[in-house]
Amino acid sequence: MVDANVMDRGSDALKSRVDGVKQMDIRQTRRGWLQECLGCEAKNEFKYYVDGTQVASSLDDADFCCRCFCPALYPFETHVKEEGTGAEILAIDRPFKCAPGACKCCCYQEATMTSGGQDIGMVKEQYWYCLPTFLVMDANENPVYKVHPPSCCGGMCMNCFTEGNPCCGKGCCKVPFRVYPADQDDTDGDAPFVGKILKQPKSLATELFTDANSFLVDFPDSATAAQKGLLMGTTLFLNANYFEGDNSN
């Protein structure tokens, strides 16, 4: 049995796992093969790796019907727990947001994040035309980061070639989201960025039998433990919004 004091480490567990970490690999697995075969969404399980070593795992808590019929909007709670101790590193909560008629201007998604029961911030989808944009904020709702795919044409189009040729070679099937300081006005084209969330290509077996995804997170050099936790949560938020089921396109 895990000691209660270990289970309550909360934000200390987050700090111990991300301090000094520059990159994290977040891999989605699939639970519920029967649900997969029937075309329904199974609960999302993620495993978190640093330098090839698993440091944490998570399993979302979401309603079955919502997952099946509202894959892009379903509410969920996810608890990221430290490997070996079960201490909660991070909790992500995305509420259900959908206006009558599913009008996009009233359905911008958001998720809040806590560690050890304390708010560390949130991520909110912003008003956008062609390029999805997100704002990451701290516990006081002060903007910390802007997150969006690399762009061109004055921010009107996504630049698909920043990771290489998107159809073949090293850029194949990669989808990057760049992380910019919130106060940086120019985020178009080759504007400098401080971090990145990269959706990585899947193996052939994964493509054929599941829609499990994999992400590589490059943390900003100056990011605090809480800010790294926010970007971990943002990764799961992006997956739920754009890469679940039929939303992978």
KEKE-3310 file (N, C-alpha, C; in steps of 0.2 Angstrom, whole numbers, plus 5000, padded with zeros to 4 digits):
npx = (5004:5002:5010:5001:5006:5015:5006:5000:5010:5008:5011:5025:5028:5026:5036:5048:5048:5049:5059:5073:5071:5071:5064:5050:5042:5026:5015:5001:4991:4979:4965:4952:4949:4937:4928:4935:4935:4921:4920:4919:4925:4938:4943:4956:4973:4988:5006:5021:5037:5054:5069:5068:5064:5050:5040:5028:5010:4993:4975:4960:4944:4930:4913:4905:4896:4897:4910:4908:4899:4902:4916:4925:4921:4919:4918:4931:4941:4958:4970:4987:4998:5012:5025:5027:5025:5012:5008:4999:5003:4998:4982:4970:4956:4943:4929:4912:4908:4897:4887:4870:4866:4879:4887:4903:4909:4904:4909:4922:4935:4942:4953:4957:4970:4978:4989:4993:4981:4981:4978:4986:4985:4978:4972:4966:4956:4957:4949:4949:4953:4959:4970:4972:4973:4980:4979:4989:4988:4993:4990:4984:4977:4985:4993:5004:5010:5008:5001:5002:5001:5015:5016:5012:5011:5007:5001:4989:4989:4994:5011:5017:5029:5039:5045:5051:5048:5030:5025:5034:5049:5058:5049:5037:5020:5020:5015:5017:5016:5019:5027:5026:5031:5019:5018:5024:5023:5025:5022:5023:5028:5046:5047:5055:5053:5049:5047:5040:5027:5025:5016:5019:5023:5014:5017:5015:5007:5000:4993:4985:4977:4973:4969:4979:4990:5006:5016:5029:5036:5044:5051:5051:5067:5067:5056:5045:5042:5028:5024:5029:5021:5008:5010:5011:4998:4992:4996:4988:4976:4976:4977:4964:4956:4959:4964:4958:4949:4938:4944:4957:4961)
npy = (4994:5011:5025:5037:5050:5050:5050:5063:5072:5080:5096:5095:5083:5086:5096:5088:5079:5087:5096:5103:5096:5096:5090:5081:5065:5061:5048:5040:5027:5013:5008:4996:4987:4981:4992:5000:4991:4992:5004:5015:5027:5023:5025:5037:5033:5039:5038:5045:5050:5053:5055:5042:5034:5029:5041:5044:5042:5042:5042:5046:5052:5051:5052:5039:5040:5053:5053:5045:5052:5065:5068:5079:5088:5082:5082:5080:5073:5072:5063:5064:5053:5050:5038:5023:5028:5033:5046:5061:5071:5080:5088:5088:5097:5098:5106:5103:5112:5119:5128:5132:5125:5123:5134:5141:5152:5153:5142:5140:5131:5126:5122:5118:5117:5109:5106:5096:5100:5113:5128:5129:5135:5138:5133:5141:5142:5153:5166:5163:5162:5155:5148:5139:5145:5146:5151:5151:5152:5158:5154:5166:5170:5177:5180:5168:5160:5159:5148:5140:5132:5133:5147:5155:5168:5180:5175:5168:5156:5139:5134:5120:5115:5116:5106:5098:5089:5087:5076:5065:5058:5065:5074:5069:5066:5074:5086:5101:5112:5128:5136:5152:5167:5176:5189:5192:5200:5197:5182:5175:5166:5165:5169:5170:5156:5148:5136:5119:5109:5094:5084:5067:5055:5040:5022:5009:4998:5005:5015:5007:4999:5007:5024:5030:5042:5051:5063:5075:5085:5101:5110:5127:5136:5144:5140:5137:5124:5124:5130:5121:5110:5116:5116:5102:5098:5106:5099:5087:5093:5098:5086:5081:5090:5091:5079:5068:5053:5057:5069:5070:5076)
npz = (5000:4996:5005:5013:5015:5004:4993:4995:4990:4979:4972:4975:4970:4956:4954:4957:4947:4935:4936:4929:4918:4900:4890:4886:4883:4878:4877:4870:4875:4872:4880:4881:4870:4864:4863:4854:4842:4840:4835:4845:4857:4867:4885:4887:4890:4895:4894:4902:4898:4901:4895:4890:4901:4910:4919:4924:4923:4916:4916:4909:4915:4909:4902:4894:4884:4880:4875:4864:4856:4856:4852:4850:4860:4872:4890:4902:4915:4920:4928:4932:4937:4948:4943:4951:4964:4964:4967:4964:4951:4942:4938:4926:4920:4909:4905:4899:4884:4874:4864:4860:4844:4841:4839:4834:4839:4852:4858:4862:4868:4884:4898:4915:4926:4940:4954:4967:4973:4971:4961:4946:4934:4917:4901:4886:4872:4859:4849:4832:4814:4803:4809:4823:4839:4855:4872:4886:4903:4920:4938:4942:4931:4922:4907:4900:4890:4872:4860:4845:4828:4817:4806:4790:4777:4784:4795:4791:4786:4789:4791:4784:4782:4792:4799:4790:4774:4773:4768:4765:4771:4785:4790:4789:4793:4804:4816:4822:4836:4841:4854:4861:4870:4880:4878:4866:4851:4837:4830:4818:4804:4803:4816:4832:4844:4860:4864:4861:4855:4848:4838:4835:4821:4819:4822:4810:4814:4824:4817:4810:4819:4830:4836:4843:4849:4849:4857:4858:4869:4870:4882:4887:4891:4902:4909:4924:4936:4937:4925:4916:4920:4915:4901:4899:4902:4892:4881:4882:4881:4868:4861:4864:4858:4844:4839:4842:4837:4823:4822:4819:4808)
capx = (5000:5006:5009:4997:5010:5017:5000:4999:5015:5006:5016:5032:5029:5027:5043:5053:5048:5050:5064:5079:5069:5070:5060:5046:5038:5019:5013:4994:4989:4972:4961:4945:4949:4931:4926:4939:4932:4914:4920:4918:4931:4940:4946:4963:4978:4994:5012:5025:5044:5060:5075:5066:5061:5043:5040:5021:5004:4986:4969:4955:4938:4925:4907:4906:4891:4900:4916:4906:4895:4905:4923:4929:4919:4917:4921:4935:4946:4963:4975:4993:5001:5019:5026:5030:5022:5005:5007:4996:5008:4994:4976:4967:4949:4940:4921:4908:4906:4894:4881:4864:4868:4886:4891:4910:4911:4902:4911:4929:4937:4947:4954:4960:4975:4979:4994:4992:4975:4982:4977:4992:4983:4973:4973:4960:4956:4956:4946:4953:4950:4962:4975:4970:4977:4978:4983:4991:4988:4995:4984:4980:4975:4990:4995:5011:5012:5004:5002:4998:5005:5019:5011:5015:5006:5004:4997:4983:4990:4999:5017:5017:5036:5044:5048:5053:5042:5025:5022:5039:5055:5058:5043:5030:5014:5022:5011:5020:5013:5025:5026:5028:5030:5012:5019:5028:5018:5026:5023:5022:5034:5052:5048:5058:5049:5053:5046:5036:5023:5025:5013:5024:5020:5013:5019:5010:5002:4996:4989:4980:4972:4971:4971:4983:4994:5012:5018:5036:5036:5051:5049:5055:5072:5065:5049:5045:5039:5021:5023:5030:5014:5003:5012:5009:4991:4990:4997:4982:4970:4976:4975:4957:4952:4961:4967:4953:4944:4938:4946:4964:4963)
capy = (5000:5017:5029:5043:5056:5050:5052:5070:5076:5086:5100:5093:5078:5089:5099:5083:5076:5091:5101:5101:5092:5100:5087:5075:5061:5059:5043:5038:5020:5012:5003:4994:4985:4980:4998:5002:4988:4994:5011:5019:5029:5020:5030:5039:5032:5042:5037:5050:5048:5057:5051:5035:5031:5031:5044:5045:5039:5045:5039:5051:5050:5054:5049:5035:5043:5059:5051:5042:5056:5072:5067:5085:5092:5079:5084:5075:5075:5067:5064:5062:5051:5048:5031:5020:5030:5035:5053:5065:5076:5085:5086:5092:5097:5101:5106:5103:5119:5119:5133:5129:5126:5122:5140:5140:5158:5152:5135:5140:5126:5128:5117:5121:5113:5109:5101:5095:5103:5121:5130:5132:5139:5135:5135:5144:5143:5160:5168:5162:5161:5149:5145:5138:5148:5145:5156:5148:5157:5155:5153:5172:5171:5181:5176:5166:5158:5158:5141:5139:5129:5138:5150:5159:5172:5184:5171:5166:5149:5135:5132:5113:5112:5118:5099:5094:5088:5083:5070:5060:5060:5066:5078:5065:5066:5078:5092:5105:5118:5132:5140:5159:5171:5179:5196:5193:5202:5194:5175:5173:5164:5162:5172:5165:5153:5146:5129:5116:5103:5091:5077:5063:5050:5033:5016:5006:4995:5009:5018:5002:4996:5012:5031:5032:5048:5052:5070:5077:5092:5104:5115:5133:5135:5147:5138:5135:5118:5125:5131:5114:5106:5119:5113:5095:5098:5109:5094:5083:5097:5099:5080:5080:5095:5090:5073:5062:5051:5060:5076:5070:5080)
capz = (5000:4996:5011:5012:5014:4997:4989:4995:4989:4975:4968:4976:4965:4950:4954:4957:4940:4929:4937:4925:4912:4894:4885:4888:4878:4880:4873:4871:4874:4871:4884:4879:4863:4861:4861:4848:4837:4838:4833:4850:4860:4874:4889:4885:4894:4893:4898:4901:4898:4901:4893:4889:4907:4911:4925:4926:4918:4917:4913:4909:4918:4904:4901:4888:4878:4877:4871:4857:4851:4856:4853:4851:4865:4878:4896:4905:4920:4919:4934:4930:4943:4947:4942:4957:4971:4964:4969:4959:4949:4939:4936:4921:4920:4903:4906:4892:4882:4867:4864:4855:4837:4841:4836:4836:4843:4859:4860:4863:4873:4889:4903:4920:4929:4947:4956:4974:4975:4970:4954:4943:4928:4912:4894:4883:4865:4857:4843:4827:4808:4799:4813:4830:4844:4862:4877:4892:4909:4927:4942:4942:4924:4919:4901:4900:4883:4866:4857:4839:4823:4814:4801:4785:4774:4789:4800:4788:4784:4793:4787:4784:4780:4797:4802:4784:4769:4777:4764:4766:4775:4792:4791:4787:4798:4810:4817:4827:4839:4844:4861:4861:4876:4879:4876:4860:4846:4831:4830:4811:4800:4807:4823:4838:4849:4866:4866:4855:4856:4842:4837:4831:4817:4823:4819:4805:4818:4828:4813:4807:4824:4835:4834:4849:4847:4853:4857:4861:4872:4872:4887:4887:4895:4908:4912:4930:4937:4936:4918:4913:4921:4911:4895:4899:4902:4886:4876:4882:4879:4861:4858:4864:4853:4837:4837:4844:4832:4817:4822:4818:4802)
cpx = (5004:5005:5005:5001:5013:5012:4999:5004:5013:5011:5023:5033:5030:5034:5048:5054:5050:5056:5070:5077:5068:5065:5056:5042:5032:5016:5006:4994:4982:4970:4954:4945:4942:4928:4929:4936:4925:4914:4919:4924:4932:4943:4954:4967:4984:5000:5017:5032:5049:5066:5074:5064:5054:5043:5033:5016:4998:4981:4963:4948:4933:4919:4907:4902:4894:4906:4914:4903:4897:4912:4927:4927:4918:4921:4925:4939:4951:4968:4981:4997:5008:5020:5029:5027:5014:5003:5004:5001:5004:4987:4973:4960:4946:4932:4918:4906:4904:4888:4876:4866:4875:4890:4898:4912:4908:4904:4918:4931:4942:4948:4958:4965:4977:4985:4994:4986:4975:4981:4984:4991:4978:4975:4966:4961:4954:4952:4951:4949:4952:4967:4973:4975:4975:4982:4983:4992:4990:4989:4980:4978:4979:4993:5003:5014:5006:5006:4998:5003:5009:5015:5015:5009:5002:4999:4990:4983:4995:5005:5018:5024:5041:5048:5050:5047:5037:5023:5027:5045:5054:5052:5036:5026:5016:5017:5013:5015:5018:5022:5029:5027:5023:5013:5023:5022:5019:5027:5022:5028:5040:5053:5050:5052:5053:5052:5041:5033:5022:5022:5017:5020:5020:5016:5014:5005:4997:4991:4983:4974:4970:4972:4975:4989:5001:5014:5025:5035:5043:5049:5054:5061:5071:5059:5050:5042:5031:5020:5024:5023:5009:5004:5010:5002:4988:4991:4990:4976:4970:4974:4967:4953:4953:4963:4963:4949:4944:4941:4954:4966:4962)
cpy = (5006:5022:5035:5049:5056:5053:5059:5074:5082:5089:5098:5087:5081:5092:5094:5080:5080:5096:5098:5097:5097:5097:5081:5072:5059:5054:5040:5031:5019:5007:5002:4993:4984:4987:5001:4998:4990:5001:5017:5021:5026:5026:5031:5037:5035:5039:5043:5048:5053:5053:5044:5031:5034:5034:5045:5042:5042:5042:5044:5048:5054:5049:5045:5038:5049:5058:5049:5047:5063:5072:5073:5089:5089:5082:5078:5078:5069:5069:5060:5060:5048:5040:5028:5022:5032:5042:5057:5071:5082:5083:5091:5092:5101:5101:5105:5110:5118:5123:5130:5130:5125:5128:5141:5146:5158:5145:5135:5136:5129:5122:5120:5115:5114:5105:5102:5099:5111:5122:5132:5136:5136:5137:5136:5144:5150:5160:5167:5161:5155:5145:5145:5141:5147:5150:5152:5153:5154:5155:5160:5175:5177:5177:5174:5164:5158:5152:5141:5135:5135:5141:5154:5164:5177:5181:5168:5158:5145:5133:5124:5110:5113:5112:5095:5093:5084:5077:5064:5063:5061:5071:5075:5064:5069:5084:5096:5111:5122:5136:5147:5162:5175:5186:5197:5194:5198:5186:5171:5171:5162:5166:5168:5162:5150:5139:5126:5110:5099:5084:5073:5058:5044:5028:5013:5002:4999:5013:5013:5000:5001:5019:5034:5037:5048:5060:5070:5084:5095:5110:5121:5133:5138:5145:5135:5128:5118:5126:5125:5110:5109:5116:5106:5094:5101:5103:5089:5086:5097:5092:5079:5085:5093:5084:5067:5060:5054:5066:5076:5074:5087)
cpz = (5000:5002:5009:5011:5007:4992:4989:4993:4984:4971:4969:4971:4958:4949:4953:4950:4934:4930:4933:4919:4906:4889:4888:4883:4881:4875:4875:4870:4873:4876:4881:4872:4860:4859:4854:4842:4835:4836:4838:4853:4866:4878:4887:4891:4891:4897:4897:4902:4898:4900:4892:4895:4908:4918:4928:4921:4920:4914:4914:4912:4914:4903:4894:4882:4875:4873:4864:4853:4851:4857:4853:4857:4872:4884:4899:4911:4920:4925:4932:4937:4942:4947:4949:4964:4970:4966:4963:4957:4946:4938:4931:4920:4914:4904:4899:4890:4875:4868:4859:4848:4836:4837:4838:4840:4850:4862:4861:4869:4878:4894:4909:4923:4936:4948:4964:4977:4974:4963:4952:4936:4923:4905:4890:4876:4863:4850:4837:4820:4805:4804:4820:4834:4851:4867:4884:4898:4915:4931:4943:4936:4921:4913:4902:4893:4878:4863:4851:4834:4820:4808:4796:4782:4780:4794:4798:4787:4788:4788:4789:4784:4786:4799:4796:4779:4773:4774:4764:4770:4782:4794:4791:4793:4804:4810:4823:4830:4843:4850:4861:4868:4875:4876:4870:4854:4839:4832:4823:4808:4804:4814:4828:4842:4854:4867:4860:4858:4849:4842:4832:4827:4821:4819:4814:4809:4822:4823:4811:4813:4829:4832:4840:4846:4852:4852:4861:4863:4873:4876:4886:4892:4902:4912:4919:4930:4935:4929:4914:4914:4916:4904:4894:4898:4895:4880:4876:4880:4871:4858:4858:4859:4846:4834:4839:4838:4826:4817:4821:4812:4803)
residu = (MET:VAL:ASP:ALA:ASN:VAL:MET:ASP:ARG:GLY:SER:ASP:ALA:LEU:LYS:SER:ARG:VAL:ASP:GLY:VAL:LYS:GLN:MET:ASP:ILE:ARG:GLN:THR:ARG:ARG:GLY:TRP:LEU:GLN:GLU:CYS:LEU:GLY:CYS:GLU:ALA:LYS:ASN:GLU:PHE:LYS:TYR:TYR:VAL:ASP:GLY:THR:GLN:VAL:ALA:SER:SER:LEU:ASP:ASP:ALA:ASP:PHE:CYS:CYS:ARG:CYS:PHE:CYS:PRO:ALA:LEU:TYR:PRO:PHE:GLU:THR:HIS:VAL:LYS:GLU:GLU:GLY:THR:GLY:ALA:GLU:ILE:LEU:ALA:ILE:ASP:ARG:PRO:PHE:LYS:CYS:ALA:PRO:GLY:ALA:CYS:LYS:CYS:CYS:CYS:TYR:GLN:GLU:ALA:THR:MET:THR:SER:GLY:GLY:GLN:ASP:ILE:GLY:MET:VAL:LYS:GLU:GLN:TYR:TRP:TYR:CYS:LEU:PRO:THR:PHE:LEU:VAL:MET:ASP:ALA:ASN:GLU:ASN:PRO:VAL:TYR:LYS:VAL:HIS:PRO:PRO:SER:CYS:CYS:GLY:GLY:MET:CYS:MET:ASN:CYS:PHE:THR:GLU:GLY:ASN:PRO:CYS:CYS:GLY:LYS:GLY:CYS:CYS:LYS:VAL:PRO:PHE:ARG:VAL:TYR:PRO:ALA:ASP:GLN:ASP:ASP:THR:ASP:GLY:ASP:ALA:PRO:PHE:VAL:GLY:LYS:ILE:LEU:LYS:GLN:PRO:LYS:SER:LEU:ALA:THR:GLU:LEU:PHE:THR:ASP:ALA:ASN:SER:PHE:LEU:VAL:ASP:PHE:PRO:ASP:SER:ALA:THR:ALA:ALA:GLN:LYS:GLY:LEU:LEU:MET:GLY:THR:THR:LEU:PHE:LEU:ASN:ALA:ASN:TYR:PHE:GLU:GLY:ASP:ASN:SER:ASN)
# end
